Amino acid sequence: MTAPDSSAAAADLLKDGPRRDGARDGRRTGRASGRQVPLPLLLPALVGLAFLLLPLAALLVRAPWSTLPDQLTSAAVWQALRLSLLCATAATAVSLVIGVPLAWLLARTDFPGRGLVRALVTLPLVLPPVVGGVALLLALGRNGVVGRWLDAWFGVTLPFTTAGVVLAETFVAMPFLVISVEGTLRAADPRYEEAATTLGASRFTAFRRVTLPLVAPGIAAGAVLAWARALGEFGATITFAGNFPGRTQTMPLAVYLALQNDPAAAIALSLVLLTVSIAVLAGLRDRWMTTS
């Protein structure tokens, strides 16, 4: 090796070596410093953790474990549970049918007022559920803006029916699906769709054969979140559909009713909903509970 080559190699070594070591040391330092939590941050963090976990722990401590099998096998509990599962699944199906195209519209097209439309789509996330139920009554009630025509033309009355439960749950749950699918669509490379259309596929065929398989994990995660939100819906359901056993009384409504007459039954029903919530989080742990 000639002298100039040796000098160049040494220069490269001096230039690259310390930089890699420095970056490695920086990563070590960052990880080490991350373990040293300042006391002014540690104490409020522990208080916040205790605040969130204490009610759940109290629910487990005060649960009537000895009579729990009898509580959970009663006819009223199974009736409310069956109706909750049926309505939550139906609301998720409706959300998929109309929510996925809406998410695609927001993610893949550009039209005037798209930001406003996105804000209106996500409004049920921050809107009090009771207000959502009142809005549904004013829109789809027997004297509502649209409901009066449904009643006059087709004889369809939605409030205080099982279909009303599904609509109320869809109203509050669909934004979770739309947000999840829209985020996944924005992360997906649109050039695959463009390549499919270049090869002669229609836009709908490209969406069905190319886009849907790409965003399937996001759709699945959004559907699970929407289903869980629908299962736990209370305010819009009781306002728009009422609380009739066997017809509109879902699990959250049964918990509210049992709390007034039979606290042990309310705790048992709450444990069922808590178990479902934990199962949902466990199923989505790879998407929501991992860190980079």
C-alpha positions in Angstrom: 0.0 0.0 0.0 1.4 3.4 -1.0 1.8 6.2 1.5 -1.1 8.3 0.1 -3.4 5.2 0.4 -2.3 4.6 4.0 -2.9 8.2 4.8 -6.4 8.1 3.3 -7.2 4.9 5.2 -6.1 6.4 8.4 -8.1 9.5 7.7 -11.2 7.4 7.0 -10.6 5.5 10.2 -10.1 8.6 12.3 -13.2 10.1 10.7 -15.6 7.2 10.9 -14.4 5.4 14.0 -14.9 8.0 16.7 -18.2 9.0 15.1 -19.6 5.4 15.4 -18.2 5.1 18.9 -19.6 8.5 19.8 -23.0 7.5 18.5 -22.8 4.3 20.4 -21.8 6.0 23.6 -24.5 8.5 23.0 -27.1 5.8 22.8 -25.7 4.2 26.0 -25.8 7.6 27.7 -29.4 8.1 26.6 -30.5 4.8 27.8 -28.7 5.2 31.1 -30.0 8.7 31.6 -33.5 7.4 30.8 -33.3 5.1 33.9 -32.5 8.0 36.2 -35.9 9.6 36.6 -35.9 12.9 38.5 -37.7 12.8 41.8 -40.0 15.8 40.8 -41.3 13.7 37.9 -41.3 10.3 39.6 -43.6 11.3 42.5 -46.4 12.7 40.2 -46.0 9.8 37.9 -46.6 7.3 40.7 -49.6 9.3 42.0 -51.1 9.2 38.5 -50.5 5.5 38.2 -52.1 4.9 41.6 -55.0 7.1 40.6 -55.7 5.0 37.5 -55.1 1.6 39.2 -56.8 2.1 42.5 -60.4 2.0 41.2 -59.7 -1.2 39.3 -58.0 -2.7 42.3 -61.0 -1.8 44.4 -63.3 -3.5 41.9 -61.4 -6.7 42.2 -61.1 -6.5 46.0 -64.8 -5.8 46.6 -66.0 -8.4 44.0 -68.4 -11.0 45.4 -66.2 -13.9 44.3 -68.2 -16.5 46.3 -71.5 -15.6 44.5 -69.9 -14.6 41.2 -70.9 -17.7 39.3 -74.5 -17.3 40.3 -74.5 -13.6 39.4 -73.0 -14.2 36.0 -75.3 -17.2 35.1 -78.5 -15.3 35.8 -80.9 -14.9 32.9 -80.8 -11.1 33.1 -77.0 -11.0 32.8 -76.9 -13.3 29.8 -79.8 -11.4 28.2 -77.9 -8.1 28.5 -74.6 -9.7 27.5 -76.1 -11.3 24.4 -77.7 -8.0 23.4 -74.5 -6.1 24.0 -72.4 -8.5 21.8 -75.0 -8.6 19.1 -75.4 -4.8 18.9 -71.6 -4.1 19.2 -70.9 -6.5 16.4 -73.6 -5.0 14.2 -72.4 -1.5 14.9 -68.9 -2.6 14.0 -70.1 -4.1 10.7 -72.0 -0.9 9.9 -68.9 1.1 10.7 -66.8 -1.0 8.4 -69.2 -0.7 5.5 -69.4 3.1 5.6 -66.3 4.0 7.6 -63.6 2.4 5.5 -64.7 4.3 2.3 -64.9 7.5 4.4 -61.4 7.0 5.6 -60.2 6.3 2.0 -61.9 9.6 0.9 -60.1 11.6 3.6 -56.7 9.9 3.0 -56.6 9.6 -0.8 -58.6 12.5 -2.2 -58.2 16.3 -2.0 -61.4 18.3 -2.0 -62.5 21.7 -0.6 -63.3 21.6 3.1 -61.5 18.3 3.7 -60.2 19.6 7.1 -63.7 20.5 8.2 -65.0 17.1 7.2 -62.3 15.4 9.1 -63.1 17.6 12.2 -66.8 16.7 11.9 -66.0 13.0 11.6 -63.9 13.0 14.8 -66.4 15.2 16.6 -68.2 12.3 18.3 -64.9 11.5 20.0 -65.1 14.6 22.1 -68.9 15.1 22.1 -70.6 14.1 25.3 -72.5 10.8 24.5 -75.7 12.2 26.0 -75.5 15.1 23.5 -75.0 12.6 20.8 -78.1 10.8 21.9 -80.1 14.0 21.9 -78.8 14.8 18.4 -79.8 11.3 17.2 -83.3 11.9 18.6 -83.6 15.2 16.8 -82.4 13.7 13.6 -83.9 10.2 13.6 -86.7 10.4 16.2 -90.4 10.1 15.2 -90.6 13.9 14.9 -86.9 14.3 13.8 -85.6 15.9 10.7 -85.2 12.6 8.9 -87.1 10.3 11.3 -90.5 11.8 10.5 -90.1 10.8 6.8 -88.9 7.4 7.7 -92.1 6.9 9.8 -94.4 8.4 7.3 -93.0 6.7 4.2 -91.8 3.4 5.5 -93.3 3.1 9.0 -89.8 2.8 10.5 -89.3 4.0 14.0 -85.8 3.8 15.3 -85.8 5.3 18.9 -86.2 2.8 21.7 -85.5 -0.2 19.5 -82.6 -2.6 19.1 -81.8 -0.9 15.8 -81.6 2.4 17.7 -79.0 0.8 20.0 -77.0 -0.2 16.9 -77.2 3.3 15.5 -76.2 5.0 18.8 -73.2 2.7 19.1 -72.2 3.3 15.5 -72.4 7.0 16.0 -69.9 7.0 18.9 -67.7 4.1 17.7 -67.1 4.7 14.0 -64.7 7.6 14.4 -62.2 5.2 16.1 -62.3 3.1 12.9 -62.0 6.0 10.6 -59.0 7.5 12.4 -57.2 4.1 12.5 -57.8 3.3 8.8 -57.1 6.8 7.6 -53.7 6.8 9.4 -52.9 3.4 7.9 -53.9 4.6 4.4 -51.6 7.7 4.7 -48.7 5.4 5.7 -49.3 3.1 2.8 -47.5 3.8 -0.5 -50.1 5.0 -3.0 -47.8 4.0 -5.9 -49.1 0.5 -5.7 -52.5 1.7 -6.5 -51.2 3.9 -9.3 -49.3 0.9 -10.7 -52.5 -1.2 -10.7 -54.5 1.5 -12.5 -51.7 1.8 -15.0 -52.0 -1.9 -15.7 -55.6 -1.5 -16.5 -57.4 -2.0 -13.2 -60.2 0.3 -12.3 -60.0 2.5 -9.2 -62.4 0.2 -7.3 -60.5 -2.9 -8.4 -57.2 -1.3 -7.2 -58.8 -0.5 -3.9 -60.2 -4.0 -3.5 -57.2 -6.0 -4.7 -54.3 -3.8 -3.7 -55.3 -1.2 -1.0 -57.4 -3.4 1.2 -54.7 -6.1 1.7 -52.2 -3.3 2.5 -54.3 -1.7 5.2 -55.9 -4.8 6.6 -54.0 -4.6 9.9 -55.2 -1.0 10.4 -58.7 -2.0 9.5 -58.6 -4.9 12.0 -57.2 -2.7 14.8 -59.8 0.0 14.1 -62.6 -2.6 14.0 -61.6 -4.0 17.4 -61.4 -0.5 18.9 -64.8 0.4 17.5 -66.3 -2.9 18.8 -64.9 -2.2 22.3 -66.2 1.3 22.3 -69.6 0.2 21.1 -69.7 -2.5 23.8 -69.1 0.1 26.5 -71.5 2.8 25.2 -73.9 4.2 27.7 -75.0 7.9 27.3 -76.1 7.9 23.6 -77.8 4.5 24.0 -79.9 5.3 27.0 -80.9 8.7 25.5 -81.8 7.4 22.1 -82.8 3.8 22.7 -83.9 3.8 26.3 -83.3 1.0 28.9 -85.8 -1.9 28.1 -84.7 -5.4 29.2 -84.3 -7.7 26.4 -84.7 -5.0 23.7 -82.3 -2.1 24.5 -80.7 -2.9 27.8 -77.0 -3.5 27.1 -74.4 -4.4 29.7 -73.5 -0.8 30.7 -77.2 0.0 31.2 -77.6 -3.2 33.2 -74.7 -2.1 35.4 -76.3 1.2 36.0 -79.6 -0.3 36.9 -78.1 -3.0 39.1 -76.1 -0.5 41.0 -79.3 1.0 42.4 -80.8 -2.3 43.5 -78.1 -5.0 43.7 -74.5 -3.7 44.0 -73.1 -7.2 43.9 -74.6 -7.8 40.5 -73.3 -4.4 39.3 -69.8 -5.4 40.4 -70.1 -8.8 38.6 -71.3 -7.1 35.4 -68.4 -4.6 35.7 -65.9 -7.4 35.9 -67.2 -8.8 32.6 -66.7 -5.5 30.9 -63.3 -5.1 32.5 -62.3 -8.6 31.3 -63.4 -7.7 27.7 -61.4 -4.4 27.9 -58.3 -6.2 29.0 -58.7 -8.7 26.2 -59.0 -5.9 23.7 -55.8 -4.3 24.9 -54.0 -7.6 24.9 -55.1 -8.2 21.3 -53.8 -4.8 20.2 -50.6 -4.8 22.2 -48.4 -5.1 19.1 -50.0 -2.0 17.7 -50.6 0.3 20.7 -48.3 -1.0 23.5 -44.9 -1.2 21.8 -42.2 1.4 21.8 -39.6 2.1 19.1 
